[in-house]
């Protein structure tokens, strides 16, 4: 049960980060999707925490936003 909670906490953190970044850039889900080459429903899934986003796609998002993806351990 603890592993499941940790997994969903992590997905929520990713979702929040994507939403915050997209909104800070004043982009719609469609515009972000176009920038990184995925369908808009994929962005919607990531933003609800229902998609299993890969680090490769996180890197694409960072690149599209001219940002650096930083990964750490806590």
PDB file with SEQRES, HELIX, SHEET and CRYST1 records, atoms N, CA, C and O in Angstrom:
SEQRES   1 A   74  UNK UNK UNK UNK UNK UNK UNK UNK UNK UNK UNK UNK UNK          
SEQRES   2 A   74  UNK UNK UNK UNK UNK UNK UNK UNK UNK UNK UNK UNK UNK          
SEQRES   3 A   74  UNK UNK UNK UNK UNK UNK UNK UNK UNK UNK UNK UNK UNK          
SEQRES   4 A   74  UNK UNK UNK UNK UNK UNK UNK UNK UNK UNK UNK UNK UNK          
SEQRES   5 A   74  UNK UNK UNK UNK UNK UNK UNK UNK UNK UNK UNK UNK UNK          
SEQRES   6 A   74  UNK UNK UNK UNK UNK UNK UNK UNK UNK                          
HELIX    1 AA1 UNK A    2  UNK A   24  1                                  23    
HELIX    2 AA2 UNK A   29  UNK A   36  1                                   8    
HELIX    3 AA3 UNK A   40  UNK A   48  1                                   9    
HELIX    4 AA4 UNK A   55  UNK A   64  1                                  10    
CRYST1    1.000    1.000    1.000  90.00  90.00  90.00 P 1           1          
ATOM      1  N   UNK A   1       0.819  -1.197   0.000  1.00  0.00           N  
ATOM      2  CA  UNK A   1       0.000   0.000   0.000  1.00  0.00           C  
ATOM      3  C   UNK A   1       0.867   1.266   0.000  1.00  0.00           C  
ATOM      4  O   UNK A   1       0.549   2.237  -0.687  1.00  0.00           O  
ATOM      5  N   UNK A   2       1.955   1.253   0.767  1.00  0.00           N  
ATOM      6  CA  UNK A   2       2.833   2.417   0.831  1.00  0.00           C  
ATOM      7  C   UNK A   2       3.454   2.724  -0.528  1.00  0.00           C  
ATOM      8  O   UNK A   2       3.605   3.888  -0.899  1.00  0.00           O  
ATOM      9  N   UNK A   3       3.814   1.672  -1.271  1.00  0.00           N  
ATOM     10  CA  UNK A   3       4.403   1.872  -2.598  1.00  0.00           C  
ATOM     11  C   UNK A   3       3.399   2.521  -3.538  1.00  0.00           C  
ATOM     12  O   UNK A   3       3.762   3.385  -4.336  1.00  0.00           O  
ATOM     13  N   UNK A   4       2.140   2.110  -3.448  1.00  0.00           N  
ATOM     14  CA  UNK A   4       1.104   2.698  -4.288  1.00  0.00           C  
ATOM     15  C   UNK A   4       0.917   4.173  -3.960  1.00  0.00           C  
ATOM     16  O   UNK A   4       0.773   4.999  -4.861  1.00  0.00           O  
ATOM     17  N   UNK A   5       0.918   4.498  -2.704  1.00  0.00           N  
ATOM     18  CA  UNK A   5       0.763   5.896  -2.289  1.00  0.00           C  
ATOM     19  C   UNK A   5       1.937   6.725  -2.803  1.00  0.00           C  
ATOM     20  O   UNK A   5       1.743   7.826  -3.317  1.00  0.00           O  
ATOM     21  N   UNK A   6       3.140   6.204  -2.667  1.00  0.00           N  
ATOM     22  CA  UNK A   6       4.329   6.910  -3.148  1.00  0.00           C  
ATOM     23  C   UNK A   6       4.260   7.114  -4.654  1.00  0.00           C  
ATOM     24  O   UNK A   6       4.616   8.181  -5.153  1.00  0.00           O  
ATOM     25  N   UNK A   7       3.806   6.103  -5.377  1.00  0.00           N  
ATOM     26  CA  UNK A   7       3.684   6.202  -6.838  1.00  0.00           C  
ATOM     27  C   UNK A   7       2.712   7.317  -7.217  1.00  0.00           C  
ATOM     28  O   UNK A   7       3.021   8.144  -8.075  1.00  0.00           O  
ATOM     29  N   UNK A   8       1.545   7.340  -6.585  1.00  0.00           N  
ATOM     30  CA  UNK A   8       0.550   8.351  -6.919  1.00  0.00           C  
ATOM     31  C   UNK A   8       0.975   9.740  -6.468  1.00  0.00           C  
ATOM     32  O   UNK A   8       0.630  10.729  -7.115  1.00  0.00           O  
ATOM     33  N   UNK A   9       1.715   9.832  -5.372  1.00  0.00           N  
ATOM     34  CA  UNK A   9       2.272  11.121  -4.958  1.00  0.00           C  
ATOM     35  C   UNK A   9       3.232  11.642  -6.019  1.00  0.00           C  
ATOM     36  O   UNK A   9       3.228  12.827  -6.351  1.00  0.00           O  
ATOM     37  N   UNK A  10       4.051  10.740  -6.544  1.00  0.00           N  
ATOM     38  CA  UNK A  10       5.008  11.124  -7.572  1.00  0.00           C  
ATOM     39  C   UNK A  10       4.278  11.572  -8.846  1.00  0.00           C  
ATOM     40  O   UNK A  10       4.642  12.585  -9.444  1.00  0.00           O  
ATOM     41  N   UNK A  11       3.269  10.833  -9.254  1.00  0.00           N  
ATOM     42  CA  UNK A  11       2.506  11.202 -10.447  1.00  0.00           C  
ATOM     43  C   UNK A  11       1.839  12.567 -10.258  1.00  0.00           C  
ATOM     44  O   UNK A  11       1.779  13.370 -11.189  1.00  0.00           O  
ATOM     45  N   UNK A  12       1.342  12.819  -9.051  1.00  0.00           N  
ATOM     46  CA  UNK A  12       0.726  14.107  -8.757  1.00  0.00           C  
ATOM     47  C   UNK A  12       1.765  15.230  -8.843  1.00  0.00           C  
ATOM     48  O   UNK A  12       1.472  16.308  -9.361  1.00  0.00           O  
ATOM     49  N   UNK A  13       2.962  14.981  -8.341  1.00  0.00           N  
ATOM     50  CA  UNK A  13       4.027  15.989  -8.428  1.00  0.00           C  
ATOM     51  C   UNK A  13       4.372  16.298  -9.878  1.00  0.00           C  
ATOM     52  O   UNK A  13       4.542  17.460 -10.245  1.00  0.00           O  
ATOM     53  N   UNK A  14       4.475  15.253 -10.707  1.00  0.00           N  
ATOM     54  CA  UNK A  14       4.746  15.467 -12.132  1.00  0.00           C  
ATOM     55  C   UNK A  14       3.620  16.266 -12.775  1.00  0.00           C  
ATOM     56  O   UNK A  14       3.867  17.215 -13.519  1.00  0.00           O  
ATOM     57  N   UNK A  15       2.387  15.879 -12.483  1.00  0.00           N  
ATOM     58  CA  UNK A  15       1.226  16.557 -13.065  1.00  0.00           C  
ATOM     59  C   UNK A  15       1.233  18.036 -12.695  1.00  0.00           C  
ATOM     60  O   UNK A  15       1.029  18.896 -13.552  1.00  0.00           O  
ATOM     61  N   UNK A  16       1.465  18.325 -11.435  1.00  0.00           N  
ATOM     62  CA  UNK A  16       1.486  19.711 -10.968  1.00  0.00           C  
ATOM     63  C   UNK A  16       2.600  20.498 -11.651  1.00  0.00           C  
ATOM     64  O   UNK A  16       2.398  21.647 -12.045  1.00  0.00           O  
ATOM     65  N   UNK A  17       3.763  19.892 -11.790  1.00  0.00           N  
ATOM     66  CA  UNK A  17       4.888  20.567 -12.439  1.00  0.00           C  
ATOM     67  C   UNK A  17       4.580  20.884 -13.897  1.00  0.00           C  
ATOM     68  O   UNK A  17       4.906  21.968 -14.380  1.00  0.00           O  
ATOM     69  N   UNK A  18       3.958  19.951 -14.594  1.00  0.00           N  
ATOM     70  CA  UNK A  18       3.619  20.172 -16.002  1.00  0.00           C  
ATOM     71  C   UNK A  18       2.574  21.278 -16.128  1.00  0.00           C  
ATOM     72  O   UNK A  18       2.707  22.166 -16.970  1.00  0.00           O  
ATOM     73  N   UNK A  19       1.550  21.228 -15.306  1.00  0.00           N  
ATOM     74  CA  UNK A  19       0.507  22.262 -15.342  1.00  0.00           C  
ATOM     75  C   UNK A  19       1.108  23.631 -15.058  1.00  0.00           C  
ATOM     76  O   UNK A  19       0.858  24.589 -15.790  1.00  0.00           O  
ATOM     77  N   UNK A  20       1.897  23.722 -14.000  1.00  0.00           N  
ATOM     78  CA  UNK A  20       2.494  25.014 -13.629  1.00  0.00           C  
ATOM     79  C   UNK A  20       3.373  25.560 -14.736  1.00  0.00           C  
ATOM     80  O   UNK A  20       3.318  26.750 -15.047  1.00  0.00           O  
ATOM     81  N   UNK A  21       4.190  24.694 -15.336  1.00  0.00           N  
ATOM     82  CA  UNK A  21       5.072  25.135 -16.416  1.00  0.00           C  
ATOM     83  C   UNK A  21       4.253  25.586 -17.618  1.00  0.00           C  
ATOM     84  O   UNK A  21       4.504  26.654 -18.178  1.00  0.00           O  
ATOM     85  N   UNK A  22       3.285  24.785 -18.014  1.00  0.00           N  
ATOM     86  CA  UNK A  22       2.465  25.131 -19.184  1.00  0.00           C  
ATOM     87  C   UNK A  22       1.751  26.461 -18.975  1.00  0.00           C  
ATOM     88  O   UNK A  22       1.722  27.303 -19.872  1.00  0.00           O  
ATOM     89  N   UNK A  23       1.181  26.645 -17.799  1.00  0.00           N  
ATOM     90  CA  UNK A  23       0.461  27.899 -17.520  1.00  0.00           C  
ATOM     91  C   UNK A  23       1.409  29.089 -17.451  1.00  0.00           C  
ATOM     92  O   UNK A  23       1.051  30.193 -17.861  1.00  0.00           O  
ATOM     93  N   UNK A  24       2.614  28.872 -16.935  1.00  0.00           N  
ATOM     94  CA  UNK A  24       3.580  29.978 -16.870  1.00  0.00           C  
ATOM     95  C   UNK A  24       3.994  30.430 -18.263  1.00  0.00           C  
ATOM     96  O   UNK A  24       4.403  31.575 -18.455  1.00  0.00           O  
ATOM     97  N   UNK A  25       3.886  29.535 -19.227  1.00  0.00           N  
ATOM     98  CA  UNK A  25       4.209  29.850 -20.625  1.00  0.00           C  
ATOM     99  C   UNK A  25       2.988  30.324 -21.407  1.00  0.00           C  
ATOM    100  O   UNK A  25       3.084  30.639 -22.593  1.00  0.00           O  
ATOM    101  N   UNK A  26       1.828  30.373 -20.727  1.00  0.00           N  
ATOM    102  CA  UNK A  26       0.561  30.761 -21.364  1.00  0.00           C  
ATOM    103  C   UNK A  26       0.244  29.879 -22.569  1.00  0.00           C  
ATOM    104  O   UNK A  26      -0.176  30.366 -23.619  1.00  0.00           O  
ATOM    105  N   UNK A  27       0.452  28.573 -22.398  1.00  0.00           N  
ATOM    106  CA  UNK A  27       0.168  27.622 -23.468  1.00  0.00           C  
ATOM    107  C   UNK A  27      -1.067  26.805 -23.121  1.00  0.00           C  
ATOM    108  O   UNK A  27      -1.332  26.506 -21.956  1.00  0.00           O  
ATOM    109  N   UNK A  28      -1.808  26.455 -24.149  1.00  0.00           N  
ATOM    110  CA  UNK A  28      -2.886  25.486 -23.969  1.00  0.00           C  
ATOM    111  C   UNK A  28      -2.279  24.089 -24.003  1.00  0.00           C  
ATOM    112  O   UNK A  28      -1.116  23.909 -24.364  1.00  0.00           O  
ATOM    113  N   UNK A  29      -3.081  23.112 -23.623  1.00  0.00           N  
ATOM    114  CA  UNK A  29      -2.609  21.733 -23.733  1.00  0.00           C  
ATOM    115  C   UNK A  29      -2.260  21.413 -25.180  1.00  0.00           C  
ATOM    116  O   UNK A  29      -1.257  20.751 -25.445  1.00  0.00           O  
ATOM    117  N   UNK A  30      -3.075  21.877 -26.112  1.00  0.00           N  
ATOM    118  CA  UNK A  30      -2.825  21.612 -27.529  1.00  0.00           C  
ATOM    119  C   UNK A  30      -1.511  22.231 -27.984  1.00  0.00           C  
ATOM    120  O   UNK A  30      -0.749  21.603 -28.718  1.00  0.00           O  
ATOM    121  N   UNK A  31      -1.245  23.453 -27.555  1.00  0.00           N  
ATOM    122  CA  UNK A  31      -0.009  24.115 -27.954  1.00  0.00           C  
ATOM    123  C   UNK A  31       1.217  23.384 -27.405  1.00  0.00           C  
ATOM    124  O   UNK A  31       2.212  23.227 -28.113  1.00  0.00           O  
ATOM    125  N   UNK A  32       1.153  22.940 -26.158  1.00  0.00           N  
ATOM    126  CA  UNK A  32       2.267  22.177 -25.596  1.00  0.00           C  
ATOM    127  C   UNK A  32       2.420  20.853 -26.335  1.00  0.00           C  
ATOM    128  O   UNK A  32       3.532  20.432 -26.653  1.00  0.00           O  
ATOM    129  N   UNK A  33       1.303  20.207 -26.601  1.00  0.00           N  
ATOM    130  CA  UNK A  33       1.341  18.939 -27.340  1.00  0.00           C  
ATOM    131  C   UNK A  33       2.009  19.123 -28.698  1.00  0.00           C  
ATOM    132  O   UNK A  33       2.835  18.305 -29.102  1.00  0.00           O  
ATOM    133  N   UNK A  34       1.655  20.187 -29.398  1.00  0.00           N  
ATOM    134  CA  UNK A  34       2.254  20.463 -30.705  1.00  0.00           C  
ATOM    135  C   UNK A  34       3.760  20.684 -30.590  1.00  0.00           C  
ATOM    136  O   UNK A  34       4.523  20.234 -31.445  1.00  0.00           O  
ATOM    137  N   UNK A  35       4.181  21.368 -29.545  1.00  0.00           N  
ATOM    138  CA  UNK A  35       5.608  21.649 -29.359  1.00  0.00           C  
ATOM    139  C   UNK A  35       6.429  20.388 -29.122  1.00  0.00           C  
ATOM    140  O   UNK A  35       7.586  20.311 -29.537  1.00  0.00           O  
ATOM    141  N   UNK A  36       5.836  19.399 -28.456  1.00  0.00           N  
ATOM    142  CA  UNK A  36       6.632  18.207 -28.139  1.00  0.00           C  
ATOM    143  C   UNK A  36       6.261  16.989 -28.974  1.00  0.00           C  
ATOM    144  O   UNK A  36       6.876  15.930 -28.842  1.00  0.00           O  
ATOM    145  N   UNK A  37       5.253  17.139 -29.837  1.00  0.00           N  
ATOM    146  CA  UNK A  37       4.932  16.065 -30.774  1.00  0.00           C  
ATOM    147  C   UNK A  37       4.129  14.918 -30.197  1.00  0.00           C  
ATOM    148  O   UNK A  37       4.351  13.759 -30.547  1.00  0.00           O  
ATOM    149  N   UNK A  38       3.193  15.239 -29.311  1.00  0.00           N  
ATOM    150  CA  UNK A  38       2.289  14.217 -28.773  1.00  0.00           C  
ATOM    151  C   UNK A  38       0.858  14.704 -28.961  1.00  0.00           C  
ATOM    152  O   UNK A  38       0.637  15.903 -29.131  1.00  0.00           O  
ATOM    153  N   UNK A  39      -0.116  13.800 -28.935  1.00  0.00           N  
ATOM    154  CA  UNK A  39      -1.514  14.230 -29.027  1.00  0.00           C  
ATOM    155  C   UNK A  39      -1.945  14.982 -27.763  1.00  0.00           C  
ATOM    156  O   UNK A  39      -1.432  14.712 -26.676  1.00  0.00           O  
ATOM    157  N   UNK A  40      -2.875  15.911 -27.900  1.00  0.00           N  
ATOM    158  CA  UNK A  40      -3.368  16.691 -26.759  1.00  0.00           C  
ATOM    159  C   UNK A  40      -3.906  15.817 -25.635  1.00  0.00           C  
ATOM    160  O   UNK A  40      -3.676  16.140 -24.470  1.00  0.00           O  
ATOM    161  N   UNK A  41      -4.619  14.712 -25.929  1.00  0.00           N  
ATOM    162  CA  UNK A  41      -5.092  13.875 -24.821  1.00  0.00           C  
ATOM    163  C   UNK A  41      -3.961  13.311 -23.948  1.00  0.00           C  
ATOM    164  O   UNK A  41      -4.176  13.002 -22.776  1.00  0.00           O  
ATOM    165  N   UNK A  42      -2.774  13.180 -24.515  1.00  0.00           N  
ATOM    166  CA  UNK A  42      -1.630  12.725 -23.727  1.00  0.00           C  
ATOM    167  C   UNK A  42      -1.273  13.757 -22.673  1.00  0.00           C  
ATOM    168  O   UNK A  42      -1.004  13.407 -21.524  1.00  0.00           O  
ATOM    169  N   UNK A  43      -1.269  15.023 -23.055  1.00  0.00           N  
ATOM    170  CA  UNK A  43      -0.998  16.097 -22.094  1.00  0.00           C  
ATOM    171  C   UNK A  43      -2.064  16.073 -21.004  1.00  0.00           C  
ATOM    172  O   UNK A  43      -1.750  16.205 -19.821  1.00  0.00           O  
ATOM    173  N   UNK A  44      -3.314  15.905 -21.398  1.00  0.00           N  
ATOM    174  CA  UNK A  44      -4.412  15.857 -20.423  1.00  0.00           C  
ATOM    175  C   UNK A  44      -4.208  14.716 -19.431  1.00  0.00           C  
ATOM    176  O   UNK A  44      -4.421  14.894 -18.232  1.00  0.00           O  
ATOM    177  N   UNK A  45      -3.801  13.556 -19.918  1.00  0.00           N  
ATOM    178  CA  UNK A  45      -3.555  12.417 -19.018  1.00  0.00           C  
ATOM    179  C   UNK A  45      -2.410  12.713 -18.060  1.00  0.00           C  
ATOM    180  O   UNK A  45      -2.503  12.427 -16.866  1.00  0.00           O  
ATOM    181  N   UNK A  46      -1.334  13.284 -18.583  1.00  0.00           N  
ATOM    182  CA  UNK A  46      -0.206  13.619 -17.717  1.00  0.00           C  
ATOM    183  C   UNK A  46      -0.625  14.611 -16.639  1.00  0.00           C  
ATOM    184  O   UNK A  46      -0.208  14.502 -15.485  1.00  0.00           O  
ATOM    185  N   UNK A  47      -1.455  15.580 -17.026  1.00  0.00           N  
ATOM    186  CA  UNK A  47      -1.850  16.625 -16.083  1.00  0.00           C  
ATOM    187  C   UNK A  47      -2.862  16.141 -15.049  1.00  0.00           C  
ATOM    188  O   UNK A  47      -3.075  16.811 -14.039  1.00  0.00           O  
ATOM    189  N   UNK A  48      -3.473  15.020 -15.276  1.00  0.00           N  
ATOM    190  CA  UNK A  48      -4.390  14.460 -14.277  1.00  0.00           C  
ATOM    191  C   UNK A  48      -3.709  13.360 -13.464  1.00  0.00           C  
ATOM    192  O   UNK A  48      -4.301  12.800 -12.541  1.00  0.00           O  
ATOM    193  N   UNK A  49      -2.460  13.059 -13.817  1.00  0.00           N  
ATOM    194  CA  UNK A  49      -1.723  12.018 -13.108  1.00  0.00           C  
ATOM    195  C   UNK A  49      -2.080  10.621 -13.561  1.00  0.00           C  
ATOM    196  O   UNK A  49      -1.681   9.641 -12.932  1.00  0.00           O  
ATOM    197  N   UNK A  50      -2.842  10.518 -14.666  1.00  0.00           N  
ATOM    198  CA  UNK A  50      -3.270   9.211 -15.164  1.00  0.00           C  
ATOM    199  C   UNK A  50      -2.343   8.642 -16.224  1.00  0.00           C  
ATOM    200  O   UNK A  50      -2.517   7.501 -16.653  1.00  0.00           O  
ATOM    201  N   UNK A  51      -1.372   9.417 -16.647  1.00  0.00           N  
ATOM    202  CA  UNK A  51      -0.444   8.934 -17.663  1.00  0.00           C  
ATOM    203  C   UNK A  51       0.888   8.605 -17.039  1.00  0.00           C  
ATOM    204  O   UNK A  51       1.312   9.263 -16.088  1.00  0.00           O  
ATOM    205  N   UNK A  52       1.538   7.621 -17.548  1.00  0.00           N  
ATOM    206  CA  UNK A  52       2.847   7.231 -17.039  1.00  0.00           C  
ATOM    207  C   UNK A  52       3.912   7.942 -17.865  1.00  0.00           C  
ATOM    208  O   UNK A  52       4.432   7.388 -18.833  1.00  0.00           O  
ATOM    209  N   UNK A  53       4.230   9.170 -17.477  1.00  0.00           N  
ATOM    210  CA  UNK A  53       5.170   9.979 -18.257  1.00  0.00           C  
ATOM    211  C   UNK A  53       6.599   9.466 -18.081  1.00  0.00           C  
ATOM    212  O   UNK A  53       7.006   9.085 -16.983  1.00  0.00           O  
ATOM    213  N   UNK A  54       7.340   9.464 -19.164  1.00  0.00           N  
ATOM    214  CA  UNK A  54       8.726   9.016 -19.138  1.00  0.00           C  
ATOM    215  C   UNK A  54       9.660  10.210 -18.959  1.00  0.00           C  
ATOM    216  O   UNK A  54       9.272  11.357 -19.183  1.00  0.00           O  
ATOM    217  N   UNK A  55      10.877   9.928 -18.559  1.00  0.00           N  
ATOM    218  CA  UNK A  55      11.867  11.002 -18.424  1.00  0.00           C  
ATOM    219  C   UNK A  55      12.157  11.613 -19.793  1.00  0.00           C  
ATOM    220  O   UNK A  55      12.440  12.807 -19.895  1.00  0.00           O  
ATOM    221  N   UNK A  56      12.087  10.804 -20.834  1.00  0.00           N  
ATOM    222  CA  UNK A  56      12.307  11.338 -22.183  1.00  0.00           C  
ATOM    223  C   UNK A  56      11.264  12.401 -22.507  1.00  0.00           C  
ATOM    224  O   UNK A  56      11.593  13.445 -23.070  1.00  0.00           O  
ATOM    225  N   UNK A  57      10.008  12.137 -22.154  1.00  0.00           N  
ATOM    226  CA  UNK A  57       8.969  13.132 -22.409  1.00  0.00           C  
ATOM    227  C   UNK A  57       9.094  14.338 -21.488  1.00  0.00           C  
ATOM    228  O   UNK A  57       8.781  15.458 -21.890  1.00  0.00           O  
ATOM    229  N   UNK A  58       9.546  14.122 -20.264  1.00  0.00           N  
ATOM    230  CA  UNK A  58       9.803  15.261 -19.377  1.00  0.00           C  
ATOM    231  C   UNK A  58      10.904  16.144 -19.971  1.00  0.00           C  
ATOM    232  O   UNK A  58      10.832  17.371 -19.894  1.00  0.00           O  
ATOM    233  N   UNK A  59      11.923  15.514 -20.564  1.00  0.00           N  
ATOM    234  CA  UNK A  59      12.984  16.270 -21.220  1.00  0.00           C  
ATOM    235  C   UNK A  59      12.453  17.058 -22.411  1.00  0.00           C  
ATOM    236  O   UNK A  59      12.866  18.195 -22.637  1.00  0.00           O  
ATOM    237  N   UNK A  60      11.538  16.457 -23.175  1.00  0.00           N  
ATOM    238  CA  UNK A  60      10.932  17.154 -24.309  1.00  0.00           C  
ATOM    239  C   UNK A  60      10.161  18.382 -23.841  1.00  0.00           C  
ATOM    240  O   UNK A  60      10.222  19.441 -24.467  1.00  0.00           O  
ATOM    241  N   UNK A  61       9.441  18.234 -22.744  1.00  0.00           N  
ATOM    242  CA  UNK A  61       8.690  19.360 -22.193  1.00  0.00           C  
ATOM    243  C   UNK A  61       9.653  20.469 -21.774  1.00  0.00           C  
ATOM    244  O   UNK A  61       9.435  21.640 -22.084  1.00  0.00           O  
ATOM    245  N   UNK A  62      10.708  20.097 -21.077  1.00  0.00           N  
ATOM    246  CA  UNK A  62      11.698  21.082 -20.640  1.00  0.00           C  
ATOM    247  C   UNK A  62      12.312  21.797 -21.840  1.00  0.00           C  
ATOM    248  O   UNK A  62      12.450  23.021 -21.837  1.00  0.00           O  
ATOM    249  N   UNK A  63      12.675  21.037 -22.856  1.00  0.00           N  
ATOM    250  CA  UNK A  63      13.272  21.625 -24.059  1.00  0.00           C  
ATOM    251  C   UNK A  63      12.302  22.588 -24.744  1.00  0.00           C  
ATOM    252  O   UNK A  63      12.697  23.670 -25.178  1.00  0.00           O  
ATOM    253  N   UNK A  64      11.038  22.192 -24.840  1.00  0.00           N  
ATOM    254  CA  UNK A  64      10.029  23.038 -25.479  1.00  0.00           C  
ATOM    255  C   UNK A  64       9.816  24.334 -24.723  1.00  0.00           C  
ATOM    256  O   UNK A  64       9.389  25.333 -25.303  1.00  0.00           O  
ATOM    257  N   UNK A  65      10.113  24.322 -23.422  1.00  0.00           N  
ATOM    258  CA  UNK A  65       9.936  25.507 -22.581  1.00  0.00           C  
ATOM    259  C   UNK A  65      11.253  26.261 -22.365  1.00  0.00           C  
ATOM    260  O   UNK A  65      11.308  27.219 -21.594  1.00  0.00           O  
ATOM    261  N   UNK A  66      12.306  25.822 -23.050  1.00  0.00           N  
ATOM    262  CA  UNK A  66      13.641  26.396 -22.846  1.00  0.00           C  
ATOM    263  C   UNK A  66      14.049  26.343 -21.380  1.00  0.00           C  
ATOM    264  O   UNK A  66      14.610  27.296 -20.839  1.00  0.00           O  
ATOM    265  N   UNK A  67      13.757  25.218 -20.754  1.00  0.00           N  
ATOM    266  CA  UNK A  67      14.094  24.994 -19.354  1.00  0.00           C  
ATOM    267  C   UNK A  67      15.017  23.795 -19.253  1.00  0.00           C  
ATOM    268  O   UNK A  67      15.189  23.044 -20.213  1.00  0.00           O  
ATOM    269  N   UNK A  68      15.604  23.626 -18.091  1.00  0.00           N  
ATOM    270  CA  UNK A  68      16.473  22.498 -17.809  1.00  0.00           C  
ATOM    271  C   UNK A  68      15.732  21.556 -16.866  1.00  0.00           C  
ATOM    272  O   UNK A  68      15.212  21.992 -15.839  1.00  0.00           O  
ATOM    273  N   UNK A  69      15.678  20.275 -17.203  1.00  0.00           N  
ATOM    274  CA  UNK A  69      15.050  19.281 -16.346  1.00  0.00           C  
ATOM    275  C   UNK A  69      16.042  18.879 -15.266  1.00  0.00           C  
ATOM    276  O   UNK A  69      17.157  18.451 -15.564  1.00  0.00           O  
ATOM    277  N   UNK A  70      15.633  19.018 -14.017  1.00  0.00           N  
ATOM    278  CA  UNK A  70      16.507  18.678 -12.901  1.00  0.00           C  
ATOM    279  C   UNK A  70      15.846  17.533 -12.130  1.00  0.00           C  
ATOM    280  O   UNK A  70      14.690  17.633 -11.718  1.00  0.00           O  
ATOM    281  N   UNK A  71      16.588  16.460 -11.945  1.00  0.00           N  
ATOM    282  CA  UNK A  71      16.089  15.288 -11.238  1.00  0.00           C  
ATOM    283  C   UNK A  71      16.944  15.118  -9.977  1.00  0.00           C  
ATOM    284  O   UNK A  71      18.168  15.240 -10.026  1.00  0.00           O  
ATOM    285  N   UNK A  72      16.301  14.844  -8.878  1.00  0.00           N  
ATOM    286  CA  UNK A  72      17.057  14.679  -7.638  1.00  0.00           C  
ATOM    287  C   UNK A  72      16.495  13.566  -6.785  1.00  0.00           C  
ATOM    288  O   UNK A  72      15.456  12.986  -7.099  1.00  0.00           O  
ATOM    289  N   UNK A  73      17.181  13.279  -5.724  1.00  0.00           N  
ATOM    290  CA  UNK A  73      16.748  12.266  -4.774  1.00  0.00           C  
ATOM    291  C   UNK A  73      16.471  12.940  -3.435  1.00  0.00           C  
ATOM    292  O   UNK A  73      17.189  13.849  -3.019  1.00  0.00           O  
ATOM    293  N   UNK A  74      15.428  12.481  -2.778  1.00  0.00           N  
ATOM    294  CA  UNK A  74      15.075  13.056  -1.477  1.00  0.00           C  
ATOM    295  C   UNK A  74      15.041  11.969  -0.434  1.00  0.00           C  
ATOM    296  O   UNK A  74      14.763  12.242   0.733  1.00  0.00           O  
TER     297      UNK A  74                                                      
END                                                                             
